Amino acid sequence: DPSMVNPRYLGFDEENQAYSITADLARKLAVGTPGVELEMPKADITLEDGTWLVLTAKNGIFRQAKNTLDLTGAVNLFHDSGYEFQTKEAKSDLKKGLARGSKPVRGQGPFGEMQGEGFRLIDKGKTIVFTGKSKLVIYSETWKLPR
C-alpha cells in the first residue's frame, strides 16, 4: 500500500487558530472511505492566550473534510499548564476544539489526580468533564480554603 512518511497537515479552527497534525506514517484508508490512517499521530493546538494542547496516540484516523481525528491506543493529552491525561480512545473535532472518550481516563495535574469512566474536553481544554463514576484526589499542600 502506498504510504507517506512524516506527513504534516496544518489547519485552522472556528476561531482561526492554527493546529497541526503530524505522524510517523500515513496510509489511505480503503477506496471510497474518507480519511487517512496514521501511525503515532500527534495533534498540536495553540490557543489564543499562548497556551498549547497536545494529543498523541499509537494510531489514528484523520478525516480532513470533517476536521476530525479519532485516536486509539495509548492516547495522551498534555496541557502546558501541567495536566496530563491517559485513555485508550479519544475522538476530537479540531474545528470546534472538542474531544471526548468513553473509555476509562486517568490524569494528574498541579493540584491532584483524577480518574473517570470517560471524559469530554470542551473549549479547547479550558474545561474537562469526567463522566461516569469519577474520583478526584487533591494534594493538600496545593489546596487552600478561602478565609
Secondary structure, DSSP 8 states (H G I E B T S, - for coil): --EEES-EEEEE-TTS-EEEEE-SEEEE-STT---EEEES-EEEEE-TTS-EEEEE-SEEEEETTTTEEEEEEEEEEEETTTEEEEEEEEEEETTTTEEEE-S-EEEEETTEEEEESEEEEEGGGTEEEEESS-EEEE-GGG-----
